[in-house]
Amino acid sequence: MHRSIFTHRYEEVISLENFLEAWREFTTGKRSRADVQEFERNLMENLISLHDRLATMTYQHAPYEAFTINDPKTRNIHKASVTDRVLHAALYRKLYPFFDRTFIADAYSCRIGKGTHRALDQFRRFACEVSQNHRKTAWVLKCDVRKFFPSIDQRILLEIVDGYIADKRIVSLLAAIVRSFHSGIEGIGLPLGNLTSQLLANVYLNVLDQFVKHRLKAERYIRYADDFVLFSHDKEYLECVLPALHYFLWQRLRLRLHPDKVFIETVASGVDFLGWVHFPDHRIVRPATRRRMMQRVSEHPTEETLQSYLGLMKHGNTLGLRDEIKRLQWLHADSDNDMARRYDDSDDILGN
């Protein structure tokens, strides 16, 4: 099979023109941050310095700032310096359009024009096609890669990248970024905070996508990040496919499926995928997500929080839940306003 080759030269990637465009894109929504403002005070001097280090092959990636977020799972985020993030953005600007053309249509994470909502819509279409408009049983194999980002083998990743890129100086630069981090074992893992990690994760799992589509001949397959589903009217086919997936993921990519998150289920029984439980003619928010929404609205009963969740819920059958959240937000917001009024009244009584 003919493979596309990225033919841009190293000089194009590290050009000041590319850096300035990358800076413009990088600073969207970030101009109020102290580290961004500090970099911008000497913008051209900083960009020229970065260019010179890259041109003379003396560039070294700086250490990361590590912190933890809960969304709701606990995730370890590693934030690079502004200088390094500008470089990540410059590489991404050139590499993303090329690599995106190599991906299958039904890979939906971190891609322009894709995203969660389109993946959900495709799930509905595939379920309808396999069940012949819900007249027959539609089976779904659902899989989740265990600890995906911390498990990526850097050597394998860079070998994959090397097969696509003509100018090996670009490969060396990517290697410097990839090797600037490890998840506890040298040569293993990508940092969640890097823009380049989003792209390289898709490059890595594109190997799986191509295997599923061209070797397993799966007609209906959706992947979003490290979650993926296959559809079939034949349960035995999916049962045969599963060992092949286990074997391929480990032998080719050194990845394992999560033992507690692999299921073969019918759509009629409800399939949990991307935060929703999918049925033949509707989908509902999964119970854990519902509880998290209610807690969040109780703790932060702002109009912004309410509108954020209402926007999410319009993509499923959630009329009752929307009304419940509106009532909860109104009750908590009214309670907060009542407390504020009482506080103001106490000031009046005390003569403040």
Stockholm file with secondary structure:
# STOCKHOLM 1.0

chainA/1-352         MHRSIFTHRYEEVISLENFLEAWREFTTGKRSRADVQEFERNLMENLISLHDRLATMTYQHAPYEAFTINDPKTRNIHKASVTDRVLHAALYRKLYPFFDRTFIADAYSCRIGKGTHRALDQFRRFACEVSQNHRKTAWVLKCDVRKFFPSIDQRILLEIVDGYIADKRIVSLLAAIVRSFHSGIEGIGLPLGNLTSQLLANVYLNVLDQFVKHRLKAERYIRYADDFVLFSHDKEYLECVLPALHYFLWQRLRLRLHPDKVFIETVASGVDFLGWVHFPDHRIVRPATRRRMMQRVSEHPTEETLQSYLGLMKHGNTLGLRDEIKRLQWLHADSDNDMARRYDDSDDILGN
#=GR chainA/1-352 SS CCCCCBCCCHHHHTCHHHHHHHHHHHTTTTTTSHHHHHHHHTHHHHHHHHHHHHHTTCCCCCCCEEEEEESSSEEEEEECCHHHHHHHHHHHHHHHHHHHTTSCTTBCTTCTTCSHHHHHHHHHHHHHHHTTTTTSCCEEEEEEBTTHHHHCBHHHHHHHHHTTBSCHHHHHHHHHHHTTCCSSSTTBCCCTTCHHHHHHHHHHHHHHHHIIIIISCCSSEEEETTEEEEEESCHHHHHHHHHHHHHHHHHHHCCCBCTTSCEEEEGGGCEEETTEEECSSCEEECHHHHHHHHHHHHHCCCHHHHHHHHHHHTTSSCHHHHHHHHHHHHHHHHHHHHHHHHHHHHHHHTTC
#=GC SS_cons         CCCCCBCCCHHHHTCHHHHHHHHHHHTTTTTTSHHHHHHHHTHHHHHHHHHHHHHTTCCCCCCCEEEEEESSSEEEEEECCHHHHHHHHHHHHHHHHHHHTTSCTTBCTTCTTCSHHHHHHHHHHHHHHHTTTTTSCCEEEEEEBTTHHHHCBHHHHHHHHHTTBSCHHHHHHHHHHHTTCCSSSTTBCCCTTCHHHHHHHHHHHHHHHHIIIIISCCSSEEEETTEEEEEESCHHHHHHHHHHHHHHHHHHHCCCBCTTSCEEEEGGGCEEETTEEECSSCEEECHHHHHHHHHHHHHCCCHHHHHHHHHHHTTSSCHHHHHHHHHHHHHHHHHHHHHHHHHHHHHHHTTC
//
